[in-house]
Amino acid sequence: MPRRPHSTSPHDSPRLAKKPKLQHLSPENFKNGVFLAPMVRSGALPTRLFALKHGADLVWGPEMVDKAMLNAERVVDPVSGVISYNGKSRAMFTTHPIEKPYLIFQIGSADPELAVRAAKSVMQDVSGIDLNCGCPKPFSTHAGMGAALLSNPDLLCSILTALREAMPPEITVTAKIRLLPTQEETLKLVERIINCGVSAITIHCRTRNMRPREAALVERLREIVDFVEGLGKGIAVIENGDCVSFEDAKRIRTITGAHSVMIATAAESNPSVFSPTPLIDVEETLIPAYLRLSKYFDHHWGLFKYCANQFHGPRQNVTKAQAQALHQKLSAAKSYDAFADIMGSRTGEDEFREIEEAINSRPDRHHAALKLAEEVHDNAPVSTPPNRENPEPPSLDAPLAPPNARRMPIPSVISGHDAVTPTPGGGVPLAA
């Protein structure tokens, strides 16, 4: 599909979204919320907007490497108002003014100077900068970024300090980390990060060597939250790992005491999980609307296909055969034109205006705070639910399984893996 001509100035667009009521984030805005996690590819602009429409309080963009952003050209679509940061062949990152008050831009970096330059290149279009310190994938860690920073806390903190010093006060600086093998190590790192002046810290409750199929170690977070609150700086701790819905966020907060909760995999499958009543029959209720909005935004076709093919959920009116047929058609299609029958008479502009209305009609940024504060139902589970994403049968490493050889502690220097069970006794206290 040929791309539309673009303007290099946002003032040339007659159709920019009306000015949002909320302009700047503060540390308090990271509390009492349910957030969309940063996800490579899956955290695309249409997904973030649908998440906001259905109740996400804040949304994180996908990790962008600092060097890539330095060479990007910022252009504005004169029709939709979409802002693109373009590389040589296509847009690397896209956003829209309607999401700016809720958008956190995540940077992958191993260099304070490059991180600052990348942050300055996008700060006019975002409300916060987040440093990725948790991604274990080779594309992030090979150059010392992502989870590699967990092993280099001096560099990690120098990047955060440089970002905080360089960013204007209205741009928040945050960090997203993983648990370290021991609670003592984790607490020491968290304290150093808090002292860098961050507005919040997100903790993915898995260690670097753990994978999504392994249950998150949410039991370890309560001690960390209490520790951060004891520092007296009012910094929010955001839990990430195994939360599957708005209602499930209440369970997570009950277990961990976290100030907010972040959803990743479940939102990748259905970005309406931020609503107390998420969409069902997504093949009818979500994918056609996502298709229309993506076409209106001139969204990259391959990226649309990837995201749309992740969508699935409970079905009531749609049969399994119908759902499979739609996903097969998505996989085989070469362009948006193949879906004229699905898009119908409703347009992408209609979808955008509906999203815009939903975002602008929010009573306040903490629209979910009261709901999250409600008591968890008496029958709410206090452990990872059996129907979590990427379900796997319990392994022999399960902490409550009968004694077996697999559960004997093996030094990491021999096994090459971090422990995957919660720290006994709720954690190791800091040394006096």
Buried (B, 14 or more C-beta within 10 A) or exposed (E): EEEEEBBEEBEEBEEBBEEBEBEEBEBBBBBBBBBBBBBBEBBBBBBBBBBBBBBBBBBBBBBBBBBBBEEBEBBBBBBBBBBBBBBEEEBBBBBBBBBBBBBBBBBBBBBBEBBBBBBBBBBEBBBBBBBBBBBBEEEBBEBBBBBBBBEBBEBBBBBBBBBBEBBEEEBBBBBBBBBBBBBBBBBBBBBBBBEBBBBBBBBBBBBBBBEBEBBBBBBBBBBBBEBBBEEEEEBBBBBBBBBBBBBBBBBBBBBBBBBBBBBBBBBBBBBBBBBEEBBBBBBBBBBBBBBBBBBBBBBBBEBBBBBBBBBBBEBEEBEEEBBEEBBEEBEEBEEBEEBEEBBEEEBBBBBBEBBBEBBBEBEEBBBBBEBBEEEBEEEBEEEBBEEBBEEEEEEEBBEEEEEEEEBEEEEEEEEEBBBBBBBEEEBBEEEE
